[in-house]
Amino acid sequence: MQNAAGKQALDYTLVQERHQGYQIEWAVRPSQSSPGKWIGSFHAFKEGETSIATWIANLYNDPASAQRNTIQVAKAQVDEKIAAKGPH
């Protein structure tokens, strides 16, 4: 997969466990606008549901922090989506 400008290939990594039935893929890369900083992206998907995908706007000091926080944001957005749907 490439970023919107098609300039950088992204290697997404699949989270082995599911969160609320969603699989989460994430990628981190160095920031192009802030040298020495890292940004993250994720894609959360579940069969029969609309996927969630976004770049995380926060800058992180290292790839591990970017990864950890990207996964946390992904899980929070999945939780928000489920809460917005309400009880079944």
C-alpha positions in Angstrom: 0.0 0.0 0.0 1.2 3.5 -0.6 0.5 6.9 0.9 -1.9 9.3 -0.8 0.9 10.9 -2.8 2.1 7.4 -3.9 5.6 8.2 -2.7 6.2 5.8 0.1 5.3 2.1 0.3 3.8 1.1 3.6 4.2 -2.3 5.2 1.2 -3.0 7.3 1.5 -5.4 10.2 -1.6 -7.4 11.3 -2.4 -7.5 15.0 -2.7 -11.1 15.9 -5.6 -10.7 18.3 -8.9 -9.1 17.4 -10.4 -6.1 19.1 -14.2 -6.2 19.4 -14.2 -8.6 16.4 -12.1 -6.2 14.2 -8.7 -7.0 12.8 -6.3 -4.1 13.0 -3.4 -3.4 10.6 -1.0 -0.7 11.3 2.1 1.0 9.8 4.5 3.5 11.1 7.0 5.6 9.1 9.3 8.6 9.6 7.6 12.0 9.3 8.5 13.8 6.1 7.8 17.2 7.7 9.4 16.7 11.1 12.8 14.8 10.8 13.4 12.5 13.7 9.7 12.0 14.4 7.4 9.1 13.5 3.7 8.9 12.4 1.3 6.0 12.3 -1.6 4.7 10.2 -4.1 2.0 10.7 -6.9 0.0 9.0 -9.5 -1.8 11.2 -11.8 -4.1 9.4 -14.5 -6.7 10.2 -16.6 -8.7 7.7 -19.9 -7.1 7.1 -18.9 -3.7 8.6 -17.5 -0.5 7.2 -13.7 -0.4 7.7 -12.0 2.4 9.6 -8.7 3.8 8.3 -6.7 6.9 9.1 -3.4 8.5 9.6 -2.6 9.6 13.2 -1.7 13.3 13.2 0.5 13.0 16.3 4.2 12.9 16.0 6.2 10.4 18.1 9.9 10.2 19.1 10.4 6.6 18.0 8.7 3.9 16.0 7.7 1.9 19.1 5.8 4.8 20.5 4.2 5.5 17.2 3.1 1.8 16.9 1.8 1.6 20.5 -0.2 4.8 20.2 -1.5 4.0 16.7 -2.9 0.7 18.0 -4.5 2.5 21.0 -6.2 5.0 18.7 -7.4 2.2 16.4 -8.9 0.4 19.3 -10.5 3.6 20.7 -12.0 4.3 17.2 -13.4 0.8 17.0 -15.0 1.2 20.4 -16.5 4.6 19.4 -17.9 3.0 16.2 -19.5 0.2 18.2 -20.9 2.6 20.9 -22.4 4.8 18.1 -24.3 1.8 16.7 -26.0 1.3 20.1 -27.4 -1.9 21.4 -28.3 -4.6 18.9 
